[in-house]
Amino acid sequence: MSRETEALQEEWLQAAKAVWERAPAPDVLPLSALRDCSGLELFRRMMRGELPPAPIAHVLDFALVEAEKGRVVFQGHPAKNFYNPIGTIHGGWQATLLDSCMACAVQTQLEAGQAYTSLEIKVNFVRAMTDKAGPVRAEGTVIQVGRQIGIAEGKIYDAAGRLYAHGTTTCLIFDLEQFKR
């Protein structure tokens, strides 16, 4: 591993550590936050530690590390806990990271009071991942967001720039008032 890759891995580890140190206990977002904040503001508040990360982020060891309009980055830490029987990281773990980054990229373009749900995701795995990959990043980028449909793409890569998986999502956009929790 090159020194540049080692330095970037360390930078990534510190970034995720800082996010988790600021974060309250994982929980679902209060409906009031969803009503009052745009999607981008929700993520900014999460990164500042004002709102909790999703419970699944804690369970599957990933953290929101970047958010801007039309783009979100989660950092995950592949571990043997996520192995399948043949000794590699389960594709479901990678698909979850991609679903999260792609759908949240769509959410960054939603106004306060709007919500979304994933209608479909497509994932292509391009290489096996093990716990030796070190931290990986899942970057989601918006392709198009309209009144009812949002489309985004995503990729998972390591600090050396190796691509592990990529995918696309289609999300249904609706008014939060239609959502019953």
N, C-alpha and C positions, 0 to 999 in steps of 0.2 A: 504494500500500500504506500502510495506517495505521501510525502510530508504535507502537501496541499490537501489531499483527501483526509488525512488524519486531523489536520487543523480544522477543516470544514466539519468533520464529524463532531469534534469537540465543541465547535460553535453551535451546532445544531442541538447537541445534548444540553448545553447551557441555556439555550433559548427555551426548550421544552421545560427544563427545570424551573426557570423563572416564571413561566405561565402557571405551572402547578403550584408554586409557592404562593402566588397571588390569589389563586382560585378558591372560592368557597367549596364546600362539599358538593359533589355532583348531584344534580337534580334536574327536573324538567323546569322549563322557563315559566314564570308566572304569566298568566294570560294578559295581565295588565301591561307587561313589557312588550308582548307581541302586538297589543293594540296601540301602544304609544310610541314604539320605536320602529324605524325602518329596519330592514334586514341587515344592512351594513352597520347601523348603530348598535344593534344587538351584539354582533360579533366584536365590535370595538369595546363594548362594555364587558363582554366575556373576557377579552384579553386583558382588560384593566383589573379584572377580579371583582367587578361590580355585579355580575350575573354568573350563575353556576354553569360549569360545563355539563354536557349531557352525560347521564349515567354510563352509557355505552363507552364513552371515551375513557372512563376510568377502568372499566372491566377489560377493554381490549388495548389499553395502554397507548392511546394516541391523544395528541393535544393540538388545539388550534394555535398556529404560530404566526399566520399572516392573513389579513383580510383587507381587500380593497374592492371598489365597485367592479363586479364582474370576475373576481378572482379570489380564491380561498386556498390556503395551504394548511394541511394537517401533517403533523409529524408522528409517525408510528415507530414502535420499537419491537421488531420481530423477536419472539422468544420461543423457547421450546414448548411453552404452554399452548402455543398456537399451531403446533405441528400436526400433520395428518399421519396416518399409520406408516407411510413410506419415508418419513423423516424430512419433510419440507414444510414450510409455512402453508397452512391450509388456504386454498383459494378464497374461501369465505371471508377470511380476515382481510385479504387484499381487496375483495369486492366491497366489503364494508367501508374501508378507507376511501375507495373510489366513489361509492354512493354518497358518502358524507361530503367529500370535497366538491363533487360535481353539483349536487343538489344545493349545497350551501352557497356555491358561486351564483346559482340562480337566485337564491334568497337575498344576496347582497343587492339585487336590483329591485327588490320589492319595497313597496311603501308600507308605512305603519298600517296595521289592520289587514294586511294581505298575508296569506299562508300558501303553502304548497305541499304536494306529496309526490313522491317518485311514482311515475306510471310504469317506467321500464328502465332497466340498465342493461348495457351490453359490455362485457369485459373480455379482453384478450390478454392472456398470460403469455409473456414472451421469454421468460426464463424462470427457473426454480429459485425460490428464496429460502434462505435458512437464517438462523439467528446470527450467523457470521456477517450478514449484510450490514449490520450496524443500524443506526437510525435510518429510516427512509422517509421520504416526503411524498405526499399525495397532493398534487396541485390540480385544482379544478378551475376551468376557464369557461365563461359563458360564450356560447355560439350565437344564440338569439333568445330574447325574452319578449314575449308579446303579452296581450291581455290575459290569455288563458293557458298558454303553453310556454315553457321555458326549456331550452336545450343547452346542454353543456358537455364539455369533454374533460377528461382527466388523465393523469399519468402518475405512476409511482416510480420513483427513481432513488438511487442511493447517492452518497456524497461524492462518489467517483463519476456520477452522471449515468450509470447503467440503468436502463429502463427494465422494469420488472413486469409491468402491466399497464394497459391503457384501456379507456372505455368511453362510452357516451351515456347520457341519460336524457330522458324526456320527463318533465315535471308538469303536473297540473297545478295551475295557479287559481286560487279562489279567495273570496272574502273570509276573514277569520270568523265572522259571525255564523258562517255555514258549518263551522267545525264544532263538534260536541266532544268535550273531554270528559 
